[in-house]
Amino acid sequence: MRKGQVMHVRPFMKLRVALFVLFVAVFTAAVHAAEPGAVATWEGELTLPTYPWYDDVHPVFPELHGSVYYPYTRQDHIGKTKADRVYRAIYLENEYLKVTCIPELGGRIFSVLDKTTGEEMFHRNDEVKPALIAMRGAWISGGIEWNAGPQGHTVTVVSPVDAAVVEHADGSATLVVANTEMMFKTRWTVWLTLYPGKAFLEERIRMYNPTDGTHPYYFWNCTAFPNLPGTRFIYPMTLGCDHNGTTFFSWPVHEGKDLSWLKNYDTMSSIFAYDCVFDFFGSYDMDLDRGLVSFANHHELKGKKAWTWGKDDFGVVSQMALSDAGPIHAQYIEVQSGPLLTQADYGLLEPRQAVEWREYWYPVHGLGDGFEFATRDAAVQTRRDGETLEVRAIATGAFPGATLELRQGAATLHAQPCDLSPAQPVIVGLPNPPEGAVRVLLTDAEGGVLLDYETPLDIPEVAPPDLTVTPARPDGAPTADEKYREARVLDSQLNYAGARSGYEAALGIDPLHVPSLIGLATLDLESGRFQDCEARARAAVSREPESGLAWFLLGAARLQSGDAREALACGYKAARCLDTVALGYELVGRARMIEGDYAGAVEAFARAVAERPGDPATWARLAAARHALGEEAPPEVADKLRGDPLDFILLAVNALGSDAAMDAFLERLRDSGGEKAFIAIDAVTFLAGMGLYGDAARLFRATMDGETPAAPASALSLYHLAYWTHKAGNEAEAARLLERAAALPSDFALPSGAETIAVFRYAVGARSDDANAHLLMGHLLAGLHRLDEAVPHWEQAVALDPALSVGWRLIGVYANKKQKDVARAETCFRRALEHRPDDQVLHLDLAEALAAQDRRLEGIHLIANMPRTRDPRYDAVLWLAEAYLAEDRFDDCIDLLSTARFSNWEGHSRPHDLFVAALLSRGKTAFAQDRYEDAIRDFETALTYPENIAVGARYVLTDAEVRYWLGKALAAIGRIDDARAAWEAGAGQRTSSDPPLPFITVTRTQDEYVKRCATALEVLAIRR
């Protein structure tokens, strides 16, 4: 256990008292040895120093704020004072590895201890110190991040996700980590299994779309490894590409630089393997003599990414924003795997589609300088040293009586019995090896092949692809198919407006282009525009009657509109199309459920699961239909829950069968659920979607009842419960629930999903005077890309309750950004501040509105005098610094920037840019007044990088303007040699005529002052 960490352990409920006593005794001795033949599992509490982050109460919408993560909150406000925080932790341990997972931090694998060496398998960060990198802001480094996107670093980096342990009869144990993200309800699940006697982590990962829409998927298994002088990337490829997959470079040596060595990276870089034909890759530190291996079928898992912050001060300081370990040990690299080629690629999952793969990760050591080849069972490194071929092999399990054999052609050059294990490598030397390739063969005692390849490894040369796009038409005019493909890419990238515009452009060329009609129909269905979806789908089937997806979308829209009869007919049409047989029968079953034909629903769902037995949602529907019919769930349901104990939809359906099953559902939700309120709403919405309103209300009420409710009541949950109660026919109880919801706080109540429109239509219709209902209806519509429809609801909300500051702010932002009415925006922000006077976001909004009306001084007064907090927002401080600079208040700007502490978005340097600009301006003023010493101090300070600003120097400097003026001031007091040095430094810097470099910006000002420095040197030379 690391210094500064406190662990409070409580066992799983199923452990016997005797085992608990034994565990405590073992813990006291600080030794957690796995029980022989079985993987040990337990749950505890891990105390870590933590810097706080804050969830912002103001919802963020794409059309207003440019961000695409609603209904998640913004997390871009990070504190600068750490304190101990206790986290729930789950542990797995066998003879070789000890795994620690923290469910509250996105299910992050915080630590994997390699017990054979006593070292961490991954880079371990001993504090939780967020920086602004993820989609919502806060992101942390170290261990393994399950980066499920849907863009960038995932929305649940520092949020709780579902986590539980499953123990197996063979002694293995699986940590199940999962999350149904709230944006699209795409579900990702990781089954991380530890086996007795094995030193690898087996990971089975699945991305699944349970909805009727089509949604993007994205996943990177993001692991961290220390970045020290001896660290290397081990990527068996010859061609790499950049983040966008458009710039290519040779590997490992490119332009004379060996890119496999981390010490050779000046600046932050992403590297993606292009067309790598091997199943392994990883990293190794030659000085530490240990490394990390990833193994997976490269046909299924083609993404191999390497990331480094680089070795310049900018990268080092960026990493120190994530760790208190200091400039050396804060540094790490990322070794990432994923199903897509680059991070600019996004897949699309149609309804009920899933992608799934399996991969293995394990530590290696004692191999010298890396590994040349690896399988799941072993890794090997070879070296020709003079007259000897040395082979080092280490295994992921104990293989007594194994054989390491070296061959060439039919001849056996050497065969040596050996006992392979993860504890230490086997070293074999072959004297006087023949020329040419030598086959390395590792077999176990029974002759099973553990590893087989030829050294040196023959890595195929891969040429960069031709990315030229040739128009389909000779005249170059776009076709409907080309426009559709462009729109499809935008759709996968969450560019809603661009995708819609692109599909419409394709229809402008061909009004009945079926893929574009389906694309628009899908967007309409997802945004709750059911009539528009229906019209598009009807047009699609008019041209292509065999389009199963179009029939399905038409049926889904009709079902949402309350027409179960036509939905059923559409379902049968879809079931007759080969690509949508299962979807069609599932739609038939849902329609029959709404009609009350439970026997017909059971038959339809049974046919659907027969077509697609791996679809958990259809199994849940079958179980629900059988429950409605008074029958038990199929036996397969129990099997599926044993395999995935975090399938809360299936658990919810199962809970309807008995009190014991209900208790099990509530206990699982309480103990293992991450976003509990959303899980409960999602599960019960599933039941309500099949007309089981009474069951839905009963189950949902159970989650809120009791001394320790699994999902405590909130305004959002009570509106849902009121609607389901109303649909079940209990109007009096529904009215009471609406009254309770109207009285509860609406902060952080963020409804989502097209199916939720019915909930809030009912709420605002039943109680037109309910401000909360209107406010949340506005949130819902804005989140569904229906902003213009949202605003009247926000306006009605604040008219009914002027204290709803969140509503005032949203109206103000809309007025400012969409209506260009800054005066109205100011009024709204002031109304919002009346009721939330400590809110820094509102202060910044108002200051910006004042500045837009040429009233910057009022904005300065507002921000400078806003209520003091321990952690001021970085963007408010930046605004104030910029305003001071614009008003020539250089002293104020410099004083502010010299004392404030900043959180900078990844790759940004704005605080330092302002710091330099203010010092440069003040220095020029001093120079003009002949106060040369003061000017020199400012110019020299402008060349520094204060720790509080959290920005380091780039690997190439572009500060010629500062160097020029420093030289001028030095020359003015007769320090000619120092002036010459300053001008030489400036004259030698880059200009726009030099080849561009990554992350280096050369401005016209830089060009000008490089020339001025050169001219100053020429003048000096003449004077001499």
N, C-alpha and C positions, 0 to 999 in steps of 0.2 A: 504494500500500500504506500502511495506517494505521500510525502510530507504535505501537511495542510489538508488532508482528506480524512473525513470521519465517516465510518460505515456503520449503519444501524441495520441489522439483519433480521428479517422475519421470514419464516419458511412458508412454502406453499401450504395451503390448508390441508392438502391431502397427505402431507408427510406425517408420519407417525411421531408421537412424542419422543420415542427413543431415538429416532433419527435426528430430531431437533437437538436433543441433548448432546448427541455425538457431534453434530455440526458446530454447536457453540464451543465445545471443547477444542475442536480442530481449529475453529476461527481464532480462539484465544491464543493458540500456539502459532497463529499467522501462517498456517499451512492448510490449503484447501485441496487435498488430493482427491481425485475422482475415485469413486468406488470401483474396484476391479471389475472389468467387463462391462461397465455401464458409464454413461455420461452423467455427471452430477449437474443438477439444475437447482437454482434457488433464486429467491427474490430478496432484494435488500434496498437500502437507501444509501445513496452516495452523495457526500457533501463536497461541493466544488466552489471555489471562489468564482463569482459571477458578476459581470458587468450588466447592468439592467438594460432592457429595451422596453419600449412602450408602444402599445397598440393605440393607434389614433382613432378617436371616436368618429371622425368624419369619413363617410364612405367614399370610395374612389371609383369613378366610372370612366370607361375608355373615351367616350366622346367629350368629357369635360377635362380629364386629367391625363389622358394618353397612356394610362396603365391598364393592364388587362387581367387583373386578379380579383375583381369583385366576384363573390361576396366576402373575400378575405379583407382584413384590415391592413392599413399601412403600418409598417414597422421600421420606419426610417429615423426614429428618435432614439438615440443610444446614450446611455449614461456613462460617466467617466469615473465613477467611484464603485469599486467592487466590494461585495460582501458575500459571505458564505450562503449558499442556497442548497437545500436538500432536494435531490432528485430520486425518483423511483428508478431502480436499476434491476436488470435481469441478467443472470449469469448462467453460462454453460461452461463445463470444464471436463476435460479428459486427461489422459496421461501427458499430452503434449501441449495443449492449448487451453487458455482460459479466456473466455469471451465476455465482455461487458457491454450491455446495450442500455441506452437511456431513451425510453419511449417518449418522454416529454420533449426531447430535442430531435423530433422527426424520426425517432427510432434509430438514431445514430449509433453505430458500433464505436463506442468510446475507446475501447482498448481490446487488443488481442495479444495476450502475453504468450510468447514462445518459451515454454518452460524448459526446453532443452538448452537454451542460452541465457535465460533470465532477461531477455530483451523484448521490447515491444515489436510486434510484427509490422505495425504501421507507425506513422508519426503520431505521437500522443500529445495532446494539448491539455495541460493540467489546470487550465482555467477556461471558463466559458466567456469569451471576449468577442462579441459580435463586431463586424464591420459591414459597411453598406455594399453588398455584393449581390444578394438574392433578389428575386422578383419583387418582394415586398420590402426589401431593405436588409434587415439583419441576417447575417450569415456567419457561421463559425467554421473553423478549420479542424483537421485532425480525424483519424480513424477512417470510418466509411460513412459517406453520405449517400442515401438512396435518392438520387436526383431525378425525380419523376416529373420535373418541369411544372406545367406544360411548356414553359420556355425558361431558359436560363436556369439558375439554381432555384430549386423547388419552393413552392408556397408554404411548405411545412417544415422548413429547416429548423426553426426554433419553436415549433408548435407540437402539441401532443398528437401521436398517432396510435393506432391499435397495436397491441403487442401481447403475445402469450407464448407459452411453451407447450409442446406436445412431446411426450415420451413414447418410445417405440419398443416393441417386444424384443428387438435385436440389441437393445442397450443404447441405441442412438437417441438423440434428442434434437428437436427442431425448434428453433426460435422463429415464430411467425410474426412478421412485421407487415402491417398493411394500412391502407388509407383509401377511402373514397373521397377524392378531392371535390370540393363544393362547387367548382366552376362548371364542370361538365358531368360530374358523377363518374368519371373514369376511375376505375379501381386498380391500384397496383398492390401486389402482394409479393413479399420475399419470404421464402422458406429457407432459412439458414440452418443447415444440419451439421452437427458434430457427431462423428462416429467413434466408438471405442477403438483405440489403437491407431487412429489416423490423425495426421498432422495437417489436414486440409479442412477448409471451410467449403462445404458444398452449398451452392446457392441456386435455388430454382426461383425464377422471377417471372411474373405474369402481369401483363397490362390487359385490362378487360373493359369493354364498353357495354354497360348494362342497359343503355337508354335506347330510345327510338331515333336519336340523332346520329350524326357522323362527327366524330371528334378527333382532334390531333392527339397523337401520343409521342412520347419522348422519354427516354430513360438513359441515364449514365450512372454506372456504378463507380462512384467517385472516391477513390482511396488516396490516402496521403502517405508519403514516405519522406524521411529526413533528407534535406538537401545540404550536403556537406562537400568538402573539396574532392572526396573520392567517389561521389555519386554518379552513376551512369544510368541512362535509359537502355534497356535491352529490348529492342524492337526488331524482329527479323524481317526487314523490308529493305527495298532499295529506293522507294519513292514515298515522299510525304507531301501533305498539302496543308494549307492554312485552314482557319476557322470556317471559311466560306466554301472551301473546296474548289477554289479558282486559281490559286497560286501554288505552284509545285516546286519541289526541290529534291535533290538527290540525297540519299541517306546511306551511311551515316555522315559521309564527308560532302559538304556543300561549300563551294567557293573557298576551298582550302581549310575549312573549319570542321572539326569532328563534332557533330551535333549530338552524338550519344553522350558526351560529357557535359554535365550541368554547369561546370565552371566556364564553359565556352558560350554561355548565353548572357549577353550584355543586358538584355531587357526581357520583359515578360513575353512569353510566346506560347502559342498552341500548336501542337503538331499532331496530325492525324495520319495514321497508316493508310496508304492507298493500295488497294488490291494486295493485301498481305495474305499469303497462302498457308500460313502456319497457325496452329491452334494456341500458341503460347506467346507471352511477352511479359515484361515486368521491369524491374529496376534492381540495381545492385550497387553497394558501396564497397569499393575495393579496400579502403582503409579499415572499415569496420568488419569487412569480410562477411557480410550478410546481405540478403536481398529479399525480394518479393516476386513470386511467380503467379501469373494468371493463366488459366487454361480453360479453353472452351472451343467448341466446334466453330471454326471461322466461317463456315457457310451460314450458320445461324446467327452468329454474333460477330459481325464484320467490323464494328467500331472499336478502334484502338487509339486512345487519345493520350498524349503526354502534355502536361502543363507545367510551366515554371514562371515564377515572378521575375526571373533573371537575377543577375548579380550586381546591378547598379543600386545606388542608394534609394532610388525610387521604389524598387521592388522590395528591398530589405525593410524599409520603413513601412510599406504596405503590409508586410507580414507581421511586423511588430504591432500593427493595429489589431491583430488577431491573437496575440500572445504576449505574455510578460516574460517569456523565456530568454529574452535578449536577442541581439542582432545575429547571433550564430544559430542558436537552437530554435528560434522562431521560424527558421526557414524550412520549407517543405516543397515537395513536388506532388503532382497528382498523376496517378496511373489509373486511367479510366477505361472501362469497357462499356459497350452499348450496342443495340441492334441496328443503329443507323450510322452512316459513314462519318458525318461531321455534325457539329452542333448547329449548323445552319439547316440541317435536314429535319423534317418532321414527318412522321407517318400519320395516316388517317385510319381510324377504326370505324367501320360501319356498324350498325346495330348488332349487338351480341358477339362481335368479333373480338378475338384475343390474340396476342402474340406472347409466346412463352419460350424460355430458353433455360439452360443450365450452365453454370460455370463453377470453377474451382479456384481458390486462392490459398497459397501456402507460403510459409517462410522457408528460406534456404540459408545455409551458412557453410563456411569452410571450403568454398569452391574457388577461392583465389580472386578472380577478377570478373565474375559473372557466370552466366550459364549460356551454353551454345544451343542447347536443345532441352525441351521439357515436355513431359506428359503429365497426366493427373498423378501418376505413381512415382515419378522420379525426375530429377534434373541433373544434367551432365555438363561439365566444362572440360575442354581439352586444351592442351598447350604443348607445342613442339619446342623443347628446350635443348638445343644442341642436337645430340644424337638420341634423344628420348622423346617419345610421345607419352605425355602424362594425361591420364583420364581420372577425373574426380566425379563421383556420383553420390547423390544423397537421395533418400527415398522419403515418401510421405507416410510410410508405415514400416513396421518391422517385417522383414523378409529374410528369415534365417535360411541358410542353405541356398541363397541365390547365386547366380553365375554372371560374371561380367566377361563378355567374350569380344575379342577384336578380330575382325575378319577382313580379308581382301579377296574378292571373287569367291572361289570355292575353298580357298585356304584359310585355316584358322591360325592366326598369328599368335594369339594368346587367349587362354581361358583360365579364369581365376575364380574359385569359389569365394563367396563373401557373405557376410551377414549385414544386409542393408537395414538402415533405420534412419529416423529423423534426427537422431542424437549427434551423429558425426558422419562425415563423408567417407566413402571408400576410395582409396587412392591406388591406382594401378599404373605402373610404368612399363612401357614397351621400348626396350633398347633397339636402336638401329631400325626404326620403322621404315617400310618401303615408301617410295614416292607414290603420290596419288591418294585418293580418298580411302579411308579406312572405315569399315562398318563397326558401329558400336551397338552391341546387343546385350540388354539386361533381361534376364529371365528369373522367375521365382523357382522355388524348389520343385514345383510340379511342371515346369517348362512353360508356364504362362509368360507372355511377353509383357514386360514393364516399360521398355523403351527400345526403340530400334531406329537408327538413322546413320547417315554417313557424315564423317568429319573430314575436312571442313564442310560445314553446312552449305549446301548449294541454294542460295537465295536467288530466285528468278529476277532478272532485270525487268523492271516495269517502266514503260515509257509514259510520259504525261498524255492524258487523253486530249483529243481535239474537241474543244468546247464550242466550236463554231456552230451556230444554229442556222440551218438552211431553210428558208421559207418553203412552205408546201406548194405555193403557187408560183409560177414563173415570173409573174409581175410583182411579186413581193407583198401583195395585199394579204392581210391576215385572214385565215379561215376561222370558222366557228370552233373547230377542234383546237386550234392554237390559242385562241382567246380563252377557251375553257381550261386548258392546261395551265395558263398563267393564273387564272382565277383560282384554280384548285391549289396551287402553291400558296397563294395569299390566304386561302381558307385554312390551310394547315399551319400558317404562321400567325393565326388569330387576327388577321387584318380583315375584320368583318366588313367594313365599308368597301375596301378594295375588292374583296371577293365578290360581294354583291354587284358592284359595278362591272367587274369582269364577266360574270355570268350574263349580266344584262347586255354587255357588248357582244357576246357570242350570239345571243338571241337577236340582236340587231342585224346580224349577218344571216342567221337561220332561225326564224321565229319558233321552230319546233325542234331545236337541237336538244335531244333528250338528256344528255349528261348535264347540260346547263340548267334545264328545267328541274332536274332532280337536285342539283346543287342549290338552286333558289328555294325549291320546296323544302329542302332540309333546313335551310336558314330560317324560313318562315315557321316551320314547325318548332324549331328550337326557341324562337322568340315569341311564340304564342299567337302568331298570325295564322290561325287555323284555316280561315277561308282562303287566304292567299295560297297557302300550301296546297289546299284542295284544288284550286284552279290550275296551279302549275302541274300537279300530278296528273290531273285529267288530261291536260294538253300532252303530257309525255306518253300516256298510254294510248292516246288517240293515234300517235304515230307509231308507237312500238308497244303493241298489246302484250308482248312477252317480257316486258320490263318488270321483273318481280319487285325491285326496290320501289319503283313508282307506284305499283299497286299497294305495297306495304305503307308507303307514306300517305297515300290517299286514305287508306283504312285507318291509320293512326290519327290523322286529322279528323276524320269523321267520328272516331271514338271520343276524342277530346271535345268534340262539339255536341256529344250526346246522342249520336246516331249509331247505336250498336248494330242495328240490322244491316246497314250498308257497310259498316266496318267488317262484319262477318263475311259478307260477299266479297269484299276486297281481299280479306285474308285467304279465302279459298282460291282467288285468282293468283295471289302471290305464291301459294303452296303448289300451284301447277307450273311454276317457273323454277327451273333447276337450281338457280342461284339463291332462292329464298324459300325453299320448302319448309325449313324449320321456322323461319320468321312468320310465314303465312299461317301455319298451324297454331303458332303461339298467339297470333292476332285473333284467329278464330276462337281460341280458348278464352281470351280476355273478353271478347264480345259476348260469348255465351255466359260468362260469369256476370256481366252487367245485366244480362237478360234473366238471370236466375236459373239458367239451364246448367246446373253443376255437373250432371252426368255427361253432358255433351262437352263441357269444358275439360273434364278429366280425360275424355277420349282424345280431344285435340292436343292437350299438353303432352299426353303420352306419346302421340305421334311426333310431336316436336322434339322431345328428348331422345326419341329413337333416332332421329335425324342428326341431332347435335347433342350427344350425351355429355359433352364437356361444358355445357352452358349452365352455370349455377342459377341464373335468374329463372330459367324455364323449369328447373327442378323445384324451385321455390313456388312457382305458380302451380305446378302439379300438386305439391303438398297442400297449398292453400285451397285448391279446388276439392281435394279429397276431404279436407277438414270441413268445408262447407257442405259436403255430402254426408258428413258424419262418419267418415272413414279415417283410418290411421294414415300417417305419411308413408310413402314408399320406403322400404328398408334402405334404399340407396341414400336417403337423406342422412341417416345416422352415419353412414360411411363418409359422406362428404363433410359432415361436421367434424368428424375425427381428423380428417385431412386438413380442414380449414376451420379452426375453432373461432375465427374472427369474421365469418360470413354472417353479419348481423341481419341480413334480409332473411336468410334461411333460419337463423336462430329465432327471429321474430315469428315467422310462420309456425315453426315448431312449438313456440311458446303457447300457441292457442290450444294445444292439445291437452294440457294438464297443468295443475298448479305447480308440480315439480318442474316442468319444462319452463313455465313462466318464471319461477324463481331462478332457474339456471340462466335464462336470458338476462334477467335484471342483474344478477351477480356478474355475469361476463361483461355486460355493459359498464357496470360500476368499476370493476377491477381492471379490465383490459381495454376498454374503449378509449379512444383518443378524444376526438371532438364529439363528446357525448350527446349534446343537444342536437347536432346535425344528424348523427347516427340514428337517434330515435325518430326524428322527423322523417328521414329518408326511408327507414324501415316501415314506418306506419303509412307513409304515402304510398308505398308499394301495395299494401293491403287495400287501401282506399281506392287505388286505381283499378281494382277488380270488383269494386262494389261492396266490399266487406267493411262497411262504415262502422257498424256496431263493434266488430272485432278490433278495428283500427282505434276507435275511441277507447275501448277497454284496455288495450295494450298500452296506448300512449299515456293514459291516466296512471297506469301502474308504474311507468317510469318516473312519474313526478310524486308519487305517494310514498309514505313510509318515513321513518326517522332519518334515513340516509338515502334520499332519492337518487336513482341512477342518472337522471337528467332533470334537474330542478326546473320549476316553472319559470317562464319568462313571457314577455309580451308576445314574442314570436310563437312560442309553443302553444300559448293559450288561444291565439287566433286559429291555429291549425286544429286544435282540439274542438273549438267552438264549431268550426265548419264540419268536421266529421260527426260531431254530435247532432248538428242540424240535419245532415244527410241521413243520419240514423233515425231521425224523426222525433228527437227530444228537443223541441223548440225552447221550452222553458229553461232547461239546463244550458242550452247553447247561448241564450240571452245572458244568463248569469256569467258565463265564461267570457263573453264579449265585454261585459262590464268590467270584469277583473283585468282583462287585457288592456282596456282603455286607461286604466289607472296605474299601470306599471310603467317604469322607465322604458323609453324606446331606444336608448343608447345601445349600440352594438347589435341591434336587431336588424339583420340583413337578409331578407327573404330572397330566394333565388329559384329558378326553374319555371318553365312555362306552365307546368301543372299547378303551380302555386297561384296563378292568376285567379282561379276560381275561388280560392280561399279568401283573397282580399276583395274580390268583387262582392262576395257575400258580406264581408265585414263592413265595407263602406255602404253597401245597400241596406243592411240591417240597422246600422247606426251611422247616419250621415253626419252626426255631430262628433264623431270619434276622430280626434286629431291624429292619434297614433296610427289608426288604420290608414288614413290618407297619406301620412308620411311614409309608411312602409310600402304602401301601394306605389308611391313614387319611386322609392328605392328599387322595388321589383322591376318596374317598367324600364327604368334607366339601365338596370343591369341586363335587361333583355334587348338593349339597343333601341329603345323606344323613348328616347329622351324627351321629345316634344310632348308626348303624352304624359310623361312623369311630372313635368313642371306644374301643371294645374293642380295636381294632387299635393305637391309641396306647398303651393300657395294656399290651398284650402286648409292644410294642416296648420300653418302659422296664423291663418285668420282665426281658426278655432282655438289655438293655444299659442300665443305669441312667445312663450318661453321655449319653444322648440328651436334652439339655436342651430342645430344641424340642418333643419329645413331652411332657415334664413340663409345659412352659408351656401347651400346648394343653389338656391334662387339667385344669390349674388354671383356665384361663379358662372352660372348660366347667362345672367345678364351681361357679365363682363366678356366672356369668351364667345358666346353665340350671338348675342344681340348687340354687342359693342356699346352697351349703355353703362359706362363706368360710373356715372352719377347714381344710377339705381343700385349698382353693385355696392357702392359705398354705403348707401342707406341700409342695405340688407346686412352688410358686415357689421355695421354699428348696432343694428338690432340684435344680431347674434351675440355680439360682445356684451350687451347689457345683461344677458342671461348666462354667459360663460366668460366672466371677466379675466380669468387666469389663462385662457386658451391661447397659446403662442401661435397656432396656425391661424386663428382669426386675426390676431394682431398683424401678422405678416400679410394676410389677404388685404386688410384695410390699408396698410402702408403702401402696398403696390397700387391699390386703387387711387390713393392720394397722389402718388408720384405720377401716375398716368394722367392726372389732371393738373400737372405742373405745381403740385403742392408737396414737393419732396420734403421740405423742412418740417411740415406737419407729420409726415411719415417718420422722419428721424426722431422727432420728439416722442411719437407713439412707441416705437420699438425701444428706444433708449430708456423709456420709463415704464415699460410693461412690467408686470409683477415678477419679482426675482424668483428664480427656481434654482435648485441645485444643478439641474441639467438643462440649460437653454438649448433650444433647437439650433442646429448648425446652420440651417437655411435662413433663419431670422438674423443670426449674427452676421452671416455673409451679406445679407441685404443691407444691413446697417453699415458694414464696412464699405460696400460699394457706394452707398449714398454719401458717406463722409468723403470718399474720394471724389465723387462727382461735385461736391460742394467745396472742394479744395480744403477740407478740414483734415489735413494730413496728420497732424498730431493725434487727433481723435481716432483716425483710422489705424494708425500704427499702434497706439496704445491698446485699442480693442484687439487687434490681431496678435499682439504680443502676450495677451493674457488669456484669451478664450482658447478652449480646447475643441478640436474639430473631429468630426467623423466625415471622411471623404468617400464619395462613391468611387468604386473601382476605377482606377486609371485617371481620376480627376485631380487637378492641382490648383483649383480656383483660389483657395485661401493664400497660397504662396504667391500666386500671380498678383493678387491685390496688395499683398505685403510689399512686393518688389515695386509695384507701380507707385504706391504711396511714398516709399522711401526715395525712389528716383525723383518724384516730383518735389518732395521737400528738399532733397539734396540740390536739385537745380535751382530752387529758390535761394538757398543758402549761397550757392556759387555766384548767382547774379548779384548778391549783396556782399560779395567778397568775404564771406564767412567760410573760408576754404576748409578749415579743420572740421567744422560741422558738416560740410558737404561730404568730406572724405568718410566721416563716420557713417553717414547715411548710405553712401554708395557701397562701402565695405559690408555694412549690415545687409544690404540688399543681395549680396552674394551668399548669404548664409541660409540655412534651413532650420529654423527653430523647431524644437521637439514638439511643442504644443500644436503646431500647425499640421503635423502628421503628413508631411510631404517631403520626400527625399529628392536628391538631384538625379536628373535623367543621365543616361550613359553618355549622351552627347549634349553639351551645353549650348544654349542659344541666347546668351545674355550679353551680346556685343554692345548694346546701348549702355548698360551699366559700366562695362569695362571702359568704354570711351570716356564717359563723364568722370569716372574715377581717375583715369589718366590725366584728364584736363585739370582736375583739382590738385592732383599730386604735382603736376608740372607748375601750377600757379604758385606753389610754396617752395619750388626749387628741387623737389625730389624727382629728378629726371629719370634716374635708373628705375625707380618704382613706376613712374608713368610709362616708361617704355615697356616694362613687363606687362602692365595692364593692357596697353594697346596691342602688344604682340599676342596676348591671349585672345583679344577680341578679333584681331585681323585673321587669326587662324581658324576661326569658327566657320560653320557651314553656311552656305547661301542657297538660294533657290536654284542656282545653276548646278549644284552638286546632285548626285543621284539621291532620290528620297530614301529616308530610313524609317522603319516602323516607329510610331509614337513620337516622332520628332517633327515639330511644326516650325517651318521657316516662314516668317512674315516679311512684308516689304520693309518694315522697320529694321528687322534683323539684317536684311541685305544692305540697307542704307548705312548702318553703323559698322558693319564689317568693313565697308569701303572707307568710312571716316577714320576708323582705327588704322587702316593701311595708309591713308593719307597723312595722318598724324605722325606715323613712323617715318614716312618719306621726308616730312618737314624737319623732323629731328635730325635725320641723316644729313640734310642740306646744311642745317645750322652747325653741325659738327665740322 
